[in-house]
Amino acid sequence: MPPAQLLQDLIRFETVNPPGNEEACQRYLEGLFRARGADTRLLAKVEGRPSLVVRVPGRGLAPPLLLQGHVDVVTTEGQRWSRPPFGGELDEDGWVWGRGALDMKGQVAMMVSALLRCLDQDLPPAGDVVLCCLADEEAGGSMGAAFLVEEHPELFAGIRHALGEGGAGTRELPGGRLYPITVAEKRGCRLRITIRGPGGHGSLVHRGGTVARLGELLLALDRARLPIHLTPVVQAYLEGLAGAAGPMRADLMALLDPDRAEATLERLGPEHVHLESMLRNSANATIVQAGTKINVIPSVAVVEVDGRLVPEQEPEDLVAEVRAAVGPGPEVEVTRVGPKTEPAERGPFFHLLGEVLRELDPEAVPVPMLMTGGTDQRFFAQLGIQGYGFPPLRLPAGFGWETVHAADERIPVSAVEIGTEAIFRVLQRYGDCGGVRRPSGRS
């Protein structure tokens, strides 16, 4: 089955999370591997929300490799689509339309297709491959990746490297085509900011109270420029980007200079928010609560903040930065912190990924990248697995990620095919990356 056709089939399963309902999709994928005699397991924390785990034997030239991706998707509610979001339609220009085409059923289709090709062509991968098609990523992963890591860690014994979500979506530059490979993620750190003050009757003039201070706090957060933290991953990304960026080279190199970085970000403006997000911790107010009755002046206002930490930063660092922005009055507390992970190594395995990209696209410029969001890799990292956001997405100039989580999400068939080929080549060759050779009864 061509990978684009597989993607069409996957899109037609409505796995919007919540509630998820991933089981039918997972059983469909399981059937593809069972038909080829592969070892499969469906594992669920709650009924109807399983993750699929497939193990395909390799040639014994390397430790096991993990492929992981999620099959749940976000809602389409309130969005106006040009085509049915769960139709999986293929248009006359060679694009597959539907929710999940980019995030991330398209990438799952690449992984599955590459592994099925190994089985169908009797070309075992360099080492055993463990494929995880995961539930629940879009709602935090507790039903999917977190459950597998916590309750079934034996499935991942001996795995050193993983390919997963993120990275490798292309960007056209004067000096080449940028292919980011995610080697690190920002760490989630949620905050709660509480403002307290006198309440009162809504009929009386009331100035400078809790609601007024709430407005001041929201403006302070919006205007704040938290400190810049240049990390090795982001430095390598900026250097690679600058090498291919043509006229922007000077500005990108200026971001590496602590004395010029802030002014450079201001000059680059909001269209380069992705760069700013890699260089700072972030703190965005997302939920605001104050008052429960129309005629009562509230005495408490609460702001929930989505915070993200760059590598090497800790929750107390973000609290201090937010405190400096909003002043000493409000209470600032940490309500949830994601697991801490170290950036993946940029050794032989990373270099193989770049080598494969350059083979498939002579204009490719592979660069390591810090992902500003989070993926399921943060759970597998707790087992010591080095994770890389890799499935290549070669997108046409002028088309980026603006349809992810939005209307009219779609992907070119050519991108799915190139991505499948890239993953297949990695599966065949990753034994050359310093893997431990061990005896094998397979020829």
Buried (B, 14 or more C-beta within 10 A) or exposed (E): EEBBBBBBBBBBBBBBBEEBBBBEBBBBBBEBBEEBEBEBEBBBBEEEBBBBBBBBBBBBBBBBBBBBBBBBBBEBEEBEBEBBBBBBBBEEEEBBBBBBBBBBBBBBBBBBBBBBBBBEEEEBBBBBBBBBBBBBBBBBBBBBBBBBBEEEEEBBEEBBBBBBBBBBBBBBBEBBBBBBBBBBBBBBBBBBBBBBBEBBEEEEEBEEBBBBBBEBBBEBBEEBEBBBBBBBBBEBBBBBBBBBBEEBBEBBBBBBEEEBBBEBBEEBEEEBEEBBBBBBBBBEBEEBEBBEEEEEBBBBBBBBBBBBBBBEBEBEBBBBBBBEBBEEEBEBEBEEBBEEBEBBEBEBBBEBBBBBBBEBBEBBBBBBBBBBEBBBBBBBBBBEBBBBBBBBBBBEEEBBBEBBBEBBBBBBBBBBBBBBBBBBBBBBBBBBBEBEEEEBEEE
